[in-house]
């Protein structure tokens, strides 16, 4: 079954101080309708302006990600969005009564727990994924940063960090799908080097930072009296100085926690793409600035695909799930009226068939002699036959059943199909099969362009 969009069943509120502003603030996740996406609402400002959580609205990326729109902004949004994206929640209205989201314990753990407490619920509309099928790359050679993409059936990420730190060394973190996010990534705290504190504090950053919400890394020892002065100056409790290591190591959950937190941040920044992603991402030394630039490249690719009717590429050379002889055992059609050569992919809710269009097709004799074009009715028939194979996959002993199409809605012919084209025939269940009635979305694709699409309704009937 197609994966459905998700929201939450009721509002849930968290309170805490902002990492950089130090201001106390309340933030509330609210349910939102399908295709709403993530939006922030500044309820403390006049007219309660709304800010769309999209990468084009990012205005600042130093030590956190800030978005701005309609005369308002919200700082440090990455943990808020990372939790939502990591749990597969698509639609939220996020109300906040201050300029910065609470840092809480420096991870996404409490945001995750709040969303789970509110109850994650499915909605009627299907998710629309950005499917990675080509290389999208961002690199900053000067700083050794690189982020790139590879095709993958899931959303997976590998992160490597290297701060030339004798304490951290090279660290790696990875998830192979979002089901690992809650336990492996969300509890990972942010971190800071002791040598950075003076600079950050004098530049009005991390006013709300403490040993409770950040791991403090010491590469080079600091005398106890200097550490005491630093603690007193910034109203922090005194702690025992160490020569090298993590000052609050007792709070460390994972040996590679800093790398895991960078992965957490990357997910939060990628939420600004505006749709869930299917693909593999490899990131070396990522940070908010590079994450945002990379997200902008994905956003540009999404806009390009939409404008061109562009769609994911399929490998037609892969071993078929069903070859022509297996198809003939399931469908009653025979040449010259069998329009599916093979099936290269099939799940419970989706099927991908292939039809190689050649000049030998009998319909080209009359349609048209001097300009051969595949008839629209034959395109629809090819989709119907492919859909029939998907429907038969839902029953035991499929050879004892037949599929009869009842209705075709909103059919659109966008580009002609000619000899030499390879047709990708894609059908997807819109909803579960009920009382033998099946509703499907169908698309015929050539290359990476949709040539025909529409919705089909069919009935599956046992043969007499």
Secondary structure, DSSP 8 states (H G I E B T S, - for coil): ---EEEEESS-EEEEEEBTTT--EEEEEEEE--TT--EEEEETTSGGG-EEE--GGGEEE-SSS-EEEETTEEEB--HHHHHHHHHTT---EEEEESSSB-B-TTSSSHHHHHHHHHH-EEEEEEE---EE--S--EEEEGGGTEEEEEE--SSEEEEEEEE-S-TTT-EEEEEESSGGGHHHHTTT---EEEHHHHHHHHHTT--TT--TTT-EEEESS---HHHHHHHHHHTT-------SSEETTGGG--STTHHHHHHHHHHHHHHGGGSS-EEEEEEEES--HHHHHHHHHHHHHHHHHHHHHTB-----TTS--SB-HHHHHHH----TTS----EEEEE-SSEEEEEEE--TT-GGGGTS-SSS----HHHHHHHHHHHHHHHHHTTSSSGGGEEEEEEEEEEEEE-S---TT-EEEEEEEESS--BTTEEEEEEEEEETTEEEEEEEEEEEEEE--
